[in-house]
Amino acid sequence: MLGPGRRPVDRSGPALDPQLGTALAAVEAGNRTCDAIASATGLPAVAAAAALARLELLGYLTCSSVGTYSRTLLRGPAR
């Protein structure tokens, strides 16, 4: 519940191109490493790494110190 003068936090992120959407879906399906995501999506490893880095910069993912990715609370944009 929000108090007086408080607005709900907008957790909508920017639109994603198809390659980023594919990589994000792979993370959501339980793939946590760059190699696992490349394998699950069919993307070359360099393309998977670039997509993961972009998703992290956009706020959709976080990366642990051991190189595993996890989803943040950021949602895709409203359609």
C-alpha positions as CSV (number, residue, x, y, z in Angstrom):
1,M,0.0,0.0,0.0
2,L,1.3,3.4,-0.9
3,G,1.3,6.3,1.5
4,P,0.2,9.9,0.7
5,G,2.3,11.5,-2.0
6,R,3.9,8.2,-3.1
7,R,3.6,6.9,-6.6
8,P,4.0,3.3,-7.7
9,V,7.4,2.5,-9.1
10,D,7.4,1.9,-12.8
11,R,9.3,-1.3,-13.4
12,S,8.9,-1.3,-17.2
13,G,12.1,-1.5,-19.3
14,P,12.8,-0.5,-22.9
15,A,11.6,-2.6,-25.9
16,L,13.9,-5.5,-26.8
17,D,15.0,-6.5,-30.3
18,P,14.3,-10.2,-31.2
19,Q,17.8,-11.4,-30.3
20,L,17.7,-9.8,-26.8
21,G,14.2,-11.2,-26.3
22,T,15.5,-14.7,-27.2
23,A,18.4,-14.5,-24.8
24,L,16.1,-13.2,-22.0
25,A,13.7,-16.0,-22.6
26,A,16.6,-18.5,-22.3
27,V,17.5,-17.0,-18.9
28,E,13.9,-17.2,-17.8
29,A,13.8,-20.8,-18.8
30,G,16.7,-21.6,-16.4
31,N,19.8,-21.2,-18.5
32,R,22.3,-19.2,-16.3
33,T,25.6,-19.1,-18.1
34,C,26.7,-17.6,-21.4
35,D,27.5,-21.1,-22.8
36,A,24.1,-22.5,-21.7
37,I,22.3,-19.5,-23.3
38,A,24.2,-19.9,-26.5
39,S,23.4,-23.6,-26.7
40,A,19.7,-23.1,-25.8
41,T,19.2,-20.3,-28.4
42,G,21.5,-21.4,-31.2
43,L,23.3,-18.0,-31.0
44,P,27.0,-17.9,-31.5
45,A,28.8,-17.5,-28.2
46,V,29.9,-14.0,-29.0
47,A,26.3,-12.9,-29.9
48,A,25.0,-14.5,-26.7
49,A,27.6,-12.7,-24.6
50,A,26.8,-9.4,-26.3
51,A,23.1,-9.9,-25.8
52,L,23.6,-10.7,-22.1
53,A,25.8,-7.7,-21.6
54,R,23.1,-5.5,-23.2
55,L,20.4,-7.0,-21.1
56,E,22.4,-6.3,-18.0
57,L,23.0,-2.7,-19.0
58,L,19.3,-2.3,-19.7
59,G,18.5,-3.6,-16.3
60,Y,16.8,-6.9,-17.2
61,L,19.6,-9.1,-15.8
62,T,22.2,-9.2,-13.2
63,C,25.5,-11.2,-13.4
64,S,27.1,-12.8,-10.4
65,S,30.8,-12.8,-9.6
66,V,31.0,-16.4,-11.1
67,G,29.3,-15.4,-14.4
68,T,25.8,-16.7,-13.8
69,Y,22.9,-14.5,-15.0
70,S,19.6,-14.0,-13.2
71,R,16.4,-12.0,-14.0
72,T,15.6,-8.7,-12.3
73,L,12.1,-7.4,-11.5
74,L,12.2,-5.2,-14.6
75,R,9.3,-6.0,-17.0
76,G,9.2,-5.5,-20.7
77,P,7.4,-2.4,-21.9
78,A,3.6,-2.3,-22.0
79,R,2.2,-3.3,-25.3
